[in-house]
Amino acid sequence: MAMSPRLLRPLATGFNPKSLGTLALWLDGADRSRMFSDDAATTLSADDGQVAVYKEKANGYNLTQTTANNRPLVRSNIKNGRSVLEFDGSNDSLASPSLVEDWAALTAFAVFNMDTTGVIGRLFERGQRIWFRNSDALTFYYSGPSGWTTAAGSVTNNNWFYTTLNWTGAAAGTDSPQRVNGSASGSGSGANAVVSVANQPAIIGNRAAGDRQMDGYIAEMLIYSQSLSSAAVAKVEGYLKTKWGL
Amino acid sequence: MSQRFFRTADAALYEQLRLGLDAAWGHTQPTTCIDPASVAPRDASDRIVLAVRQEFSEFPAAAAILPDLLASGQVVEIGEAEYRAAFAGE
């Protein structure tokens, strides 16, 4: 079936992330129309309200949290006049059982502000693909093939960053795929990552065991299920930088 | 953000409180107010630990029972470091 031209129309910014490749997940903290306060999908109206369901913008999958105390909050006017999602660093997360299989390659973008004092913050985890912040390092773990890559010294507490992970699916050491604030930022990689559980639901802000809590804000996250070209990466980074005033 | 941290060794009491708050707030399964005891984080002594935002403890149903629970000693308010100690590093 042909896609409706309406679905491919440019967004208000003049840029549509879907035009660059296969967009698998898109979380936009500024888009309140995608946030719902309960399982009945009541649009979230209150500022600082709990987000029970986020209908992500790539394919309409629901990212959900059934435990009320573990729901992130939407916080208004936090960055560049826009709302963002706040994760409490204790137990907040959103997960989608519809997104289960491991990506063979991926390009992920995130705009975040995270405090890792006493915690290790997950940006996302999906089976054997894990992107997280530990102290001042941004690290990506993967298996099948196994490896890890890290950008040490790249991020600090309570500051905003836009970051890019562009992984071709190659084995460890053959690429160094991370960028921070528009510049390449990789200081180490290896082959000994152990990510044992394949094909687990995608989780934003924690992992299934609940012990990798993100403490801070996610303004926006986009994940493509492919490795994008440098030109495409630059377009997405430019979109995020402008939108979020970075 | 402002949070409060609690601990209890009584899983049955924890479940009673959880279900009572669910009833007060109109949650129906699978929605619940706090993690069930079966999956709630525990410290090295197998006691349940719980973190909530300040607002959570100020909701009327929670605010009404919290002083008595703390006074009884069945629920203990703990510090953030003690809560964090329940989670291992990467």
HADDOCK unambig.tbl for C-alpha pairs under 7 A between the chains (distance, minus, plus):
assign (segid A and resid 66 and name CA) (segid B and resid 30 and name CA) 6.32 0.50 0.50
assign (segid A and resid 66 and name CA) (segid B and resid 31 and name CA) 4.55 0.50 0.50
assign (segid A and resid 66 and name CA) (segid B and resid 32 and name CA) 6.43 0.50 0.50
assign (segid A and resid 67 and name CA) (segid B and resid 31 and name CA) 5.67 0.50 0.50
assign (segid A and resid 67 and name CA) (segid B and resid 32 and name CA) 4.92 0.50 0.50
assign (segid A and resid 67 and name CA) (segid B and resid 33 and name CA) 5.38 0.50 0.50
assign (segid A and resid 67 and name CA) (segid B and resid 34 and name CA) 5.58 0.50 0.50
assign (segid A and resid 67 and name CA) (segid B and resid 35 and name CA) 6.18 0.50 0.50
assign (segid A and resid 68 and name CA) (segid B and resid 32 and name CA) 6.12 0.50 0.50
assign (segid A and resid 68 and name CA) (segid B and resid 33 and name CA) 4.70 0.50 0.50
assign (segid A and resid 68 and name CA) (segid B and resid 34 and name CA) 6.41 0.50 0.50
assign (segid A and resid 69 and name CA) (segid B and resid 33 and name CA) 5.63 0.50 0.50
assign (segid A and resid 69 and name CA) (segid B and resid 34 and name CA) 5.37 0.50 0.50
assign (segid A and resid 69 and name CA) (segid B and resid 52 and name CA) 6.51 0.50 0.50
assign (segid A and resid 90 and name CA) (segid B and resid 51 and name CA) 6.13 0.50 0.50
assign (segid A and resid 118 and name CA) (segid B and resid 84 and name CA) 6.79 0.50 0.50
assign (segid A and resid 211 and name CA) (segid B and resid 87 and name CA) 5.70 0.50 0.50
